[in-house]
Amino acid sequence: MSIDLHCHSVASDGVLTPAAVVARAAERGVRFLALSDHDSIAGLAEAGAAAALHGVTLIPGVEISVLHAGRTLHVLGLNVNPDAPALAAALAEQARLRHARGEAMAERFQRAGMAAIAEHAWALAGVGSVGRMHFARALVELGHVRNEEAAFRRWLKPGRPAHVAGGWIELEPAVAAIRAAGGTAVLAHPLRYGLSHTKFMRLADTFRAVGGEGLELGPARLARAEIDAIVGACGRHGLGLSVGSDFHAPGPLAELGNVVALPERLPAVWEAWGLPRQIAPATAADGAADARAARVPEAPGLPLGL
């Protein structure tokens, strides 16, 4: 398939500009792409202009961090209207919370005698909100750890010296903001939250009850038992399936277009937008035809947002 509904740019914690993300997606045969930066729609205007040039249909998206039962979850808002007031208000509050969390993390590094890490992380974030990934990259680039995984393990995971819990908005109002923006709410990477099977099924039920419409069948490295668990939860609770790479940077693990093949027996969330269930690899003429056929916003002219 050539649909990818989960990726990030420098508007949050990715390393490529929105235009570069779209160009790379097009090179890899992606025809339908959702830019879904963390708590930000600031990259959509640039991505929309690039999508028009590369024959990609851009699906406006965002990934919202939420709290539910004391746990941080990530909810994708797909095919949203970036101008919707409810979404803008929710993201403005998230930006405030992210800034406060970034300052608290920076203070912890400063107390540890590592002020340069905090300064470098803020520089990497640029105009966006600083997050854990920026601190991880700063630790790597300044030679404190070998890779980002080690940075999280040593400094940034819960219980480690620089971890600060996010004080995010709650699940139900986040889903409500997505729906008020005409979007589809999808629980991102649903098996990454450390839940038992019973708690995962309870979460799927709650997610559907508050207006959620799908579970992401990702990341691409899922084992067969994990795929079966997500598909089973969708079937039991009346949820659709979504797919996405969770792309942040070029590399072999979470590359654009690397998604799990869609099982046959459950609906895909994008079918409700007028897109075909199975999407073949791109051809030169596909982009314009797809943009005409799909009931998603055209790529040009998307507002800058917050």
FENQUI-V900284 format. One record per helix or strand of 3 or more residues. SS is the DSSP state (H for helix, E for strand). FROM is the first residue (numbers start at 1). LEN is the number of residues. If there is no record, write none. Layout:
# FENQUI-V900284
SS/FROM/LEN ; SS/FROM/LEN
This chain:
# FENQUI-V900284
H/18/10 ; E/32/4 ; H/44/11 ; E/57/12 ; E/71/8 ; H/85/27 ; H/115/11 ; H/132/10 ; H/148/9 ; H/171/10 ; E/184/4 ; H/197/13 ; E/214/3 ; H/224/14 ; E/240/3 ; H/269/5 ; H/286/8
